[in-house]
Amino acid sequence: MAKILGNFHVALLIGVVLLLAAMFGLHGSALGDSVYWAGWLRFLHIFAGILWIGLLYYFNFVQIPTMPKVPAELKPAVSKYIAPAALFWFRWAALATVVVGLLLAEAQDHGYVGRALTFQDGYRTIGIGMWLGIIMAANVWFIIWPNQKRALGIVPAEDAAKARSASVAMMASRTNLILSLPMLYCMVGQMHIAAA
């Protein structure tokens, strides 16, 4: 069992096989239906969002507060191995969440994105959530990631620039933490609380 569950790729493959079994076993007759594929896009949007926001919360609830307590000789392991891997999944999950979310919105109703992003009646809640998600993803790609590359030594930078970049990346990450709460409320609220 340890050989199977100890290998990330094997465990992930098993999860994907079980996902396909659920898809075909539970809803095989609906695979040709456009409503089914909108649901599939929703699944991908939620999966990517969980990965993205889960990593955002990992950084803010675990890594950032714990780093001052990590002995100096162990910090390079985090900055050289753990943080770059987490940031890889973090930034690509952010992009996937936004792109798949926009595709999902349009698949549900042609013109949905335009109505939501311009806060038309019945679309304000989701529109606010969409804008917050777009701002957060832009923050990941254009502020957090470039600054983390310098802070972690992925790209060359002087020590003062590394320290400044680490501070900017942390503040941008905290900004995303703050924005994530109303963003999640708006995403859930559109369908499950009240559509405004």
N, C-alpha and C positions, 0 to 999 in steps of 0.2 A: 504494500500500500504506500509506503514511503517513497518508492521509486516513482509512483504515479503522481501522488500529491506533492511530492518534493520538487517536481519539475513544473515550473510556471506554464510553459508552453503546452505540456501535456494536459494539465488541469484546465487551461483555457480552451483547448481543443475539445475536451470532454464537455465543457459548458456549451460550446457552440453546437456540438452534435446533439445534446439534449434540447437546446433551443430549436434546432431544426426538427427534431422529433416532435416537440410541442407544436410547432407551426403546422407541420403536415398532419400530425395525429389529431390535433384539436380543430384545426380550421382548414384542412386540405381542400375542402370543397369551395372555400371562399377565396382561394389564391388568385383567381382571375378577377376579383371584384376590386374596384378602385377604392372603396371604403376600407377594405382590408389593408391595402398598401398605404393608405393614410395612417392607419393604426400602426403599421410597421415603421413608418417614419416617426411617429410619436414615440415608439419604443426606442429607436436609435437616438432621438433627441433627448429623451430622459436618461438613457444610458450614458451618453456623452456628457450630459449635464451633471450626473452623479459623479462621474470621474473628475470633471473639472472642479466642481464646487467641493467635492471631497478632498481634492488636493489643496485647494485654497484653504480649507479648514485645517488640513494637516499642517500646512505652513504656519498658519496663524495660531492654532491651538497647541501645536506640538513643537515644531522645529524652531521657530523664532524664539519662543519663551525658554526653550531648553538649551539653546546654543551657549548662552553665557555660563551654564553649569558644566558644559562638556570640557574635560581636561584638554589643554592646548595640544597635546600630542595626538589626540583623537579627532580634532576638528578637521584636519585634512581629509579624513575618510568621508565626512559629510560633504565638504565642499567639492571634493574631487569625484565622488561616486554617487552618493545618494541625491544631493540637490540637482545635479545635471539630469539624472534620470527622471526625477520627479518633475522637473521643469519641462522636459520633453513631452511627457504625457499631459502636463498642465496646459501648455500652449496649444497643442494639437486638439485636445479635448475642447478647449475654449472655441477654437475655430469650427470644429465639427458641430458643437452645440448650436452656434449661431447659424451656420449654413443649413444644417438639417432643420432647424426651427423655422427658418424662412421658407424652405421647400415645403415643410409641413403646412404652414399657414396658407400658402398658395394652393397646395393640393386640396385643402379643405374647401376653399372658396376663392375663385379667381378675383383678385383685387383686395383680398384680406389684408395683405401686408401694407398696401397703401392706406387703407382705411385705419389700420391699427397705428401706423407710424405718424398719421396726421390726427390721431385722437378723435376720430368720428364717433358719434353716439353708438353705444354698444361695444366699442372697441377701445375705450380709454384705458381700462385696467390692463388689458394685454399689451396695448401700445406702450404704456409706461414700462411694463416688464420687458418688452422687446428693446426699448431704448436703453434701459439699464443694462441688459445683457450685452448689447452692442458696445456700449461705453466700457463695460468691464472687459470684454474681449479685446477692444482696442488698447486698453490699459495693459493687458497681458502682453500683447505683441509689440507695442510701441514704447512702453515705459519699463515694465517689469523685466521682460526678456533682455533688451539691450543693456540695461543696468546690471542684471544678474551675470551676463556674460563677462562684464568687466570685473564685478565683485568676486566672481569665482575663478578668475584667471583664465577663462576660456578664450578671451581675446586679451592681448597685452594692454596693461594700464599701470600707471605709477600707483604707489601705495595710497596717496591722497585721493586719487581718482577712484580707486577701488573702494575706499571707505565711504566716499560721497555717493558712489553708485549703490553700495549696499544700503545706505540710508534711504535713498530715493526709491529703490526697489521695495524696501520694507514699507515705506509710507504708501506707495501705490498698492501694495498687497493689502494693507489695512483699509485703504479706500475701497477696494473690491470687497473686503469682508463686510464693511458697512453697507455697501450697495447691494450685496447679495441678499440681505434680509428683505428689503422691500421688493427686490426683483422676484424672489421666490414667492412672496405673498401675492404679487400681481399675476405670476404664472398660474398659481393654483387658484387664485381668486376669480380669474376670468371664467373658469368652468365650474368651480365648486363652491364659490361664496356668493358673488354677485357680479353680473356683467354690467359694467357701467361704460 
